[in-house]
Amino acid sequence: MSAVVVGVDVGGTFTDLILMERGADGAARLGLAKVPTTLDNQAFGVLAALKEAGAELSTVAELVHGTTTTTNALLERKIAKVGLITTAGFRDVLELGRRTRPQPYGMYGRFEPLIPRELRLEVPERVDADGEVLTPLDEAAVGAACRHLLEAGCDALVIHFLHAYRHPEHELRAGEIARELWPNAYVTLGHAILSEFREYERGTTAAVNAAVQPVLDRYLGKLARELKTQGYGRDLLLMQGNGGTVAAKIAAAEAVKTVMSGPASGVMAAAFTARASGQANLITYDMGGTSTDVGLILDSVPAVSSELELEYAMPIHVPMVDVHTIGSGGGSLASVDEAGLLQVGPESAGAAPGPICFGRGGTRPTITDANLLLGRLDPARLLSVDSPVSLDDLCAAFEREVGERLGLTGEEAAAAVLRIANDKMAGAIRMVSLARGHDPRDFALFAFGGAGPLHATALARELAIPTVLIPARPGITNALGCIVADLRHDYVRTLNVPLPLADMQEVEAVYAEQTAEGLATIEREGVAVEETQSLYFADMQFQGQTHLLTIAVEDPQIGRAALHEAFAKAYWQRFAVELPEIRPVLVNLHTAVIGKRPSVALEALLPPEARANRLEDAVLGERPVWYGQGGWQDTPVYARDKLPFGAGLTGPAIVQQLDTTLVVEPRDSLTVDAYGNLIVSTGRVGTA
């Protein structure tokens, strides 16, 4: 029997798809698609990509989807109307937060909570931090609050009591009462999403879940119906922010876990490629049309964090792949502000009208336009162009919008735009490396996304990174991540006890309970897995500290002394400080239960029969290209899919393929490995 697996990722500008089929004879078939994202209804873009790739949905065994639905809904505040029922005296916790400010300097800035004050209701109930009931739950008050919120037009409900992580019975009973009155399934219990202390972060995470739950549920419902009418008979799998997948039929219940779904899929593809190519330590650099996402992979394992803050006062404390995002993508708009400073992003031209060169009515220059004007992109190979725009018109636009205010020609303005964009992206890489105690020189830069390889070698020089790895299909790597990602479910529970006083039998029991819950969830999903695996972690801190340090726990039956030693070692690696006189505190226990899906063949991404026998046969031509301080240089252009395995070349060079373009800077050297990855060694470090 043949097996067809499809991965589709919806980005802010393009929807990418990879179809891989392994026939009974062992032969592989590859289908690729890159279509504009349909922002009004992302399902239409998904269906268009399936059609372009020639997918017969009746034969598809698995369809895995990475989506920006929940992330965009939050950022654009296109969310459901949510009501909150909470402990008497604590209705304003979500608005008071942590006494921070939107702007660090000056008395300005605004903050709008996800749930307005008039929809935050209190009921008599109180449990102390040890789980002892001080005030019984007023069940009549819960019912009255539900009816009031329904009359106010709320679509979703959050029930969030002060110490429910320690004593969930009140939340559970209130949930039973609410579900008898609420007309839909959009009832979120705070402890069910996040069983941690700190009522602000737990409450905000629950509020985020409730706000996007109806949005995600409606979207998945529409997509599932459309897929079913076209012959797809299986359950859809959805990427989560933790880098794993979940069956769509249960995804909406914990919709908050799909936030950052798209960036996570790219990091998972990078980890998969890195393991195959022998690069254990990577900095992932994903530059798309709207934003740039940067992450870290250490010893082939992506960094995972539970302290994401999507925007000011919106902490989402569920485990997610640790990705730093900035508003700098191919569609980022260039402008000169009132102070006369050149700015690039975060505002984006998006898919419509898009960059000027797309010919859809855009008038403001973007990073993509700058790359085109400076010879780094081929005008004849741009995707999704409605009406071609001449280079003279593009140069005039740069001079009009940027150059006139800065005293630059159009080409000089375009060069300045690239320099500013590179500085912003280098700063993002420093945030995930140097700011966390990692030297970029110890890592390879894994560049992907439609625009990533255009800037990768310049960034590597800026940061003294010696090696750049370009995967086989950079522009659709996120879609590959959907294919290779495993099922994953994360569980966190707070103990918050000094380690010398911790009950280690309770620690073992919590890990066992979390593992059992994860295995039961995978069983309920009904998705084929080859094996299951559990990973264990502990969040710890020294007594009196605020921030947590997550350490890996190799054995769930770890003893007190071993746990203390592991924390001390991790603390030294991060901060180079020893504090033997202060007691460590065991705050949270975290278990990740993983269901391993069947692997895919990485070599199928670039069929060997397309390769030329000689490097010279891969040359497409030559054109002048601008290189920073090196200025304009005549540069050979190569076809990526024709480069022979093991071939090597020295920059300057341009390597083109369907979904991206790689710029090989002067003095850089490039080789092609056995999987078709391009390995670029930077010839000189320093300023780009």
N, C-alpha and C positions, 0 to 999 in steps of 0.2 A: 504494500500500500504506500502511496506517496503521501507526504506530509507537507502541508502548506501553512506557513506561519507568516503573519503580517504584523509589522510594527508601524504605527502612524503617530506622528507628533505634530501638534498644532502650535505654531509659533505666532508671534504678533504680526508677521508679514507673510510667511509662507507656511503651508502645510506639507510636511515631508512624509514619504512612505517608502518602506522596504518590504518587498515580498520575497520570501525564500522558500523554494520547493525542493525537497529531496526525494527523488523518485525511487521506486523499488529497485532499480538497477544501480543506485548510488549516484546517478548524475544529478547535478544541481541546476536549478533555474532561478534566475534573479530578475525581479521586477522592481523598477524605481519610478518614483513620481515626485514632482515638486510643483505644487500649484499655489496660487494666491489664497491666503486665509480669508474665509468669508466671515467677517466680524459680526454681522447681524445674527448669523446662525452657523456656528462652526461645523455643524453636521454636514452642511452642503459641501464645504471644502474637503471633508473626509471622504465623502462619496465621490467627489470629483477625482481625488487622488487614487481611490480604488479603481475607478474606471480607466484612468490614464495608465495605471500599472497593469491593466488587463487581468484583474483579479476575478476569478469565478468564485463568488462567495459561498456557493454550495459545497466547494471543495476545501475551504479554509478550515484548518483544525483549530487555530488560535488567532485571535485578533487582539493585539495589545495597543492601548491608546494612551498617549501622554497628552495632557490637556492644560491649557491656561485658563479654563473657565472660572475656577474658583479664585485664582490669583487676580485676574483682571476684574472680577466682580468686586473684590475687596478694594483694589486700588482705585477703581472708578466709582466705588460706592453704589454700584447697581446690585443691591442686596435686598433680601427679604425684610419685611417689617417684623421686628423681634420684640417680644416682651420678656421680662425677667421677674422671677419670684425668688426672693432671697431672705436671709435671716434679718429679723427686726433690728434696725439700727445700722445696716450695712448696704443700703441701696446705692450709696455714692462711691463705693470702693472702686468701681470700674472707671470712674471719672477722676477720682483723686490720684490714683496710680501711685507712682513712686516719687512724687514731688520734683520731677524733672521738668524741663521746659522745651517747647518745640525748637527754640533757637537758644544756643548756649549764651549769647551775649545780647543785651538789650531787652526791653520789656515789650516784645511783640511776638507774634505767632498765634496760631489758632489751633484748637483741638476740638473735634466733634466725636463724642463716643458713639460706638456702634448702636447702642440702645439709649434713646433719650430718657431724661429723668422721669417724665410722666408715664413711661412704660416700665419703670423699675419699681416693683411693688414689694412690700415687706410683709412677712407673716411671723407670728410668735413661734419661735423655735430656737434652741440654743444647746450646743454640745461644746464641751471644753476641749483643749488640745490633747487630752489623754483619752478622749472618746466617751467621757461620762456625760449623761444627759442632765442638763441643768434646767431646761424648759422643754416640756413635751411639745410635739408638733401639733399645731392647731389645724386640724384637717378641714374644718369648716372655712377657715380663712383661706386655705389653699384653693378650695372650690370657688369661693367668691372672687379671688384674684384671677383665676382662670377665666371666669365669665366676664370680668371687667376688661381683661386684655383682648378677649375675642370681640367684645363690643367696640373696642378701640381699633379693630381691624388688623390685629397681629396675625401673621402667617405662621410664625414659629415661636417656640417657647423655650426659655432656659430656666432650669431649676438649679440654683446654686446656693448651697448652705455653707456656713462658715468652716466647719471642720468635718465635712462629709468624707474627706479622704481617710479619716480615722474611724468615723462612725457613719456609714452610708445609709442606715436604715431610714432616717428621716427623708432623705432625697428619694430613696426607692419608693416609700409610701406616697410621697407627694407626686411622684411620677405616675403611680397607679391611678391616683385621683384625677390627674390632669388628662391622662389618656382616655378616661371615660368621658371627658367633656370636649377634648380637642378634636376637631374634625379631620385632622390628618396625622401623619406619623412624625411630624416635625417637632418632637419634644426631646430636648437634650438635657441629660443629667450631668452636672459638672464633673462628678467623680468618675463617671463612666468614660469620659473622654480623657481625663487627666487626674489620676489618683495621687496628687502631690499636695504638699503644703503650699503656702503663699496664695491667699485667696484672690489677690489681684490677677496674677498670671493664670491661675486656674479658671477664674471667672471670664477673663478676656478670651482665653482659648475656647471655652464653651460658647461664648457669644459669637465668636468667629464661625464656629461649627454651625450654629443655628442660622446665622446670617446667610451662609452660602449653601446650606443643605437643600432648600427648595430650588435654588438656581441649578445646582448640579443634578438633582433628581430629575428636573424637567428636561435638561439637556440630554442626559443619558436615556431618558424615556423616548425622546424624539429620535435619537440616533439608533437606539435598539429597534424601534419600529421600522425605520427606513432600512436598516440592515436586514431585518426579517423579511420584508417585502421583496428584497433582492436575493433571498435564498440563504442568508446566514442563519444557521440553526443552533449555534452554541452561545454560551454566555461571553460577553465582552469582558476583557481584563483591563484594568485601569492602573496606570502608574501612580504611585504615591510619592510624597516628598521624601520618604526614607530610603528611596531607591529600590523598593520592591513593588510588586503588583498585588492587586486585590480584585476579586470578582466584582463586576459592576452591580450585581444584585445586592451586595452588602456595602458598597462603597459610600452611598449617600448617608448612611447612618453615622459615619465618621468622616464627613466631607472635609473637615479641616485638614485631614491627613493627605489630601490631594493638592494642597497648596504647595507650590514649587515643584509640581510634578514634572514639568518640562525640563528645568535645569538638572533635576536628579537623574533623568534618563540619560542625559549626556555624560554625566560623571560615571554612571554604571557602564556605559559603552567604553569609556576611557579605561576603566579598571579591567574590563574584559580584554581589550586590545593590548593593554600593558602586560597582562599576564602571559599572553601569547608571544609578545615580542621581547620579553625579558627585561622590560623597564619597570622596576618595582616602585620607584618614587616619581610621581608626576605632579605638576601643577596643571590643572585643566583650564583651558581658556576657550570659551565658547562665545564667539561674536556673531550675533545674528543680525536681523534687520532693525530691531528695536532696542536691544540691550546687550550687555556683555556679562556673562556669568563666569566666575572664577572659583575653583575649588582645589582641594589638596587630596592626593592619594599617597599614603605612606605604607610601604610594604604591601602594596597591591590592594589595600583596604581603604575605601573612601572615608573621609572624616565625617562623622555624624554628630550633630549638636541638637540640644533641646532648648536652645535659647535664641531662636530666630525672632527678630523684631521686623515685621514686614514694612512698617512705617512707624512714625512716632506714636507711642502709647498703644501699639498693637503687638504685644509679645505673643508668640504662638509657641507654647512650651510642649510640643510633641516632637519626638525624634525625627529629624530631617537631615538629609545630606547637607553638609555645611558648605553653602555656596554664598559668595558675596556678589551682589548684583549692582551694576551701575547703568545709568541711562545713556549708554554709548553704543550704538549699533550702526549698521550700514545706512539706515535711514535717519540717523540723528542730524538735526538741523544746525547749521552754523549761523551765528549772528554776532553782532557787535553790541554790547550793552551800553547803558547810559554813561558808564565810566570810560568808554572807549576800549574795553577789553574784549578780545575774541572769546566767544563761548561756543562749545560744541555739545549739544544735548542739554538736558535730558529729553527735551521735546523732540518728537520723531515725526517724520512724514508718513510712517506706517505703510500699509498696503495701498491706500488711497488718500491723497493722490500719489504718494510715493516720491522718490527722488526725481529731480528734473529730467534725468536721462530716461525715465520710464515713459515719458511722453503722455502723462495722464493729467496734465494741468499743474504740476508742481512748479513753483517759481522760486523757492528758497533752496539754496545749495545744501547738500548733505555730504557725509563721508563717502558714500558710493560715488557721487558725482566727482569728488576730488580724486578718487582713485582712477576714475575713467579719464579725467582730463590729464592726469599725469602719466598716462600710458600703462598703468598697472592692470587695467581691465581692457578687454577687447570689446568695442562697441557692437560688433557683429554677433557676440555670444551672450549678450544680456538676456535674461529671462523676463517674461511678462512685460515686454515693451509694446505699448500700443502705437505710438507714433515716434519714430526715431528723432532725436534731437542732435543737431550738429555740434561738433566740438567748439566751433566759434561761438555759437549761442551759449553753450555751457560756460565758456571762458568769460563771456560778457556778463553772465549771471553772477559769477564769483566776483568780478570786478565791481558790479553794481551793488551787491548785497554786503560785501565784505571789504573788498580792496579799496574803494574810494574813501572809506572812513579811516583806513589804516595806512594809506599811501603805498598800496601794493598793486601789482598787476594781477590779472585773473589767475595766472599760473602760480604766482607767489602766494596769493591768498589760499589757493587750494593746498599748497605745500604747508602753509601755516595751520590749516584745518587738520591735516594729518598729524602734524607735530603735537597739537593740543590734544587730539584724540588719543594718541599714543601715550602721552603723559598721564591722562586719566586712567587708561587701562593698566599702565605700569603701577599706578597707585593702588589699584584693586588687587593686583598680584602681590604687592607688598603687604596688604592687609591680611592675606591668608597664609603668608609665609613669614616674613621678617617680624611682623607684629605678634606672631605666635611662636616665636623661637626657632624658626626654620630658616636655613640659609638657602636662597634660591639656587645657588651654585651646586647644591647637592641633588637637584631635581632636573628632570627633563620637562620641557614645555609641550604639552599635548594640545595642539591648536586645531579647532574645528569650528563648525558653524559656517554659513555661507561666506562670511567676511573674515573669519579668524586667520586663515593662512596668508591673507594679504598683509597683515601687520605682525605676524608671529616672529619673524627673524629680527625685525627692528626692536621689538620688545625684549627679545632674548639678549640682544646687545646692551640694551639699556640696563638690564638687571643682571648681567654677567652670567646668564644661563647658558651652559655650553652646548646643549642639544635641544633640537626641536623635532618633535615627532608629529607627522601629518598622517592621519589614518586614511584608509582606502577611499572612504566616502565622507569627506569632512562636512559637506553641506547637509547631509542627512544622518549624521552620527546619532542625534537624539532618537531618531526612529530605530536605529540599530539598538540603542539602549533599551527600547521597549521590548525588542525581541529577546535580548539576552538576560533581562532582569528576572530574578526569581520572585516567588511569592514571599512576602515578608510582613510580619505583624509584630509591633513593639508594645511592651507593657512596662509601666513605671509605677512604683508604689513608694510612698514616703515612710521612712522609719524615724529619721531625725533624732538620733540618739548618739551620745558619745560612744566611740568604739569600745572603750573598756567596759561599758555597761550594756553593750548590745547582746541580745540573745541569739547566739549563732544558730541554734536550732530553728528559730523563727526565720532567720535569713535563708536557710536551706528550704524551709517550707514555702516561703514566698517565691523563690526561684522555681520550685517544683510546681506550684499553682499557676504561675505565669506560663511555664512551658506547656502544661496541660491545656490551658486556655488557648494558646496559639495552635497547638496540634488539632484541637477540636474545631477551630475556625477554618484551618486549611481543609479538614475533612468536609466541613459544611460547604466550602466553595466548590468542591467537586472538580477541581482542576488537576490534570495529571502531573504528578511530580515523581522524580526518580528517587529522592531521599529527602529527609528533613534534617535540619541542623539547628541547634540553639546556641546563641551567643549571650554571654552574661556580662553585665557591667555594674559598677557602683559609682554613684555620685558622692563625693566626699569633700570636706573642707576642714581647715583647722578651726577650732572653737573661736568664735568672735568674728570670723570672716563672713563675707556676703556671697562671693562668687564660688561656684562649684567647679571641681575638677573631676572629669569622668575617667575612670580607670577600667581596663579590661580585667575580668575575673575568669581565669582559665578553668576553674573547677567550682561548681555551685556549692560544693561542700567545703569551701575554703575556710580555714581556721582564722581566728582573730589575729594571730601573729603574722600570718602570711598576708592578710588583707592590709595590715598596718605597713608591712614592708613594701607591698606593691604601691600603696599611696605615697609613701616617702620617696620611692624611686621615681614615680611619675611627677611628683612635685619638684624634685631636683632637676629632672629633664626639662621641665617647663620654665622654672624660675631660677635654677641654680642656687637654691637656698635650702638650708636644713633648719627645721624648727622642732627639735626633740623635746623642748620644754613645754610645748602646747599640745593639748589632747586633740586628736583627729575626731571628726564627727561623721558618722555614717548617715547620710541624708536620704538618698533614694536607691532603690534596687531596680535594675532595668534588664529585661530579657527580650531579645529579638529571636523570634522563631521563623526560620526560613525553610521554604519548600523549594528544592532545587528542580527547576524545569529542564527539559532536555536541551542540551547544548546545540549551538549552530556552528557551521563551518565558516570560519573567518575568511579563509582563502576563496570562498565563493563570491566575495564582494568584487573581485577583479579577476574574471576568467583569464587563464594564462594564454588561451588561444588568440587573444587580442594583441599580444605583445609583439613588438618588432624584434628582429634578431640583432640589429645594431642600433646604437644610440642615435646615429645620424638619421636613421629612418623615422625617428620620433619627432624630428624638427618640423614645425609648421611654418616657420618664417622668422622674421625679425622686425622689431619696432623699437623706437626710442622710449625709454622709461626713466622717470625721475627717481633718484636715490639720495635723499637727505643731503648731506654735505658733498656727496659725489656728483650731484647735479644730474644732467641728462646723459644717458649712455645707451648706445645701440645694444639691444638685448635679444638673444635667441629665444624663441617661444617653442615649448615642447608640449606634445600631447601626453597627458598623464597615463592614459590607458595603453600607450605604446612603449613606455619605458621598459626596457628589459630588466628582469630580475637580476639583482647584483650590479646593475649599471651605476656609474658614478659620474658626476659633473661638478664643475666649479662655477660659482656665480660671477657675474650677474646672469640670471636666467628667470624666465617666466614659465611656470608649469600649469597648463590649463586642463580642466576637466568639466564635466557637465555642471557640477554643483558648486564649484569654487575655483579660485585661482591662487596659486602659491607664488610669492615673490621671494626669490633667492637673491639676497643682497650680495654685492661684490665681496669677494674673498671668502664667502661661505662655500662649503662643500656639501654635496647631496649624494646619498646612496639609496637604493631600493632594496628593502629586505624581502625575505621569502614570502611574506604575507601581502606584499604590495604597499606597505607603509613607506613613507618617505622619511629618512633620517637626515636632518640638516645639522651640520656642525658649524657653529658660528666662527668665522675666521678672526674676529677681533671683538673684544668686549669694550664697553664704554658707552659713550653717547651715540644714539642712533643717528 
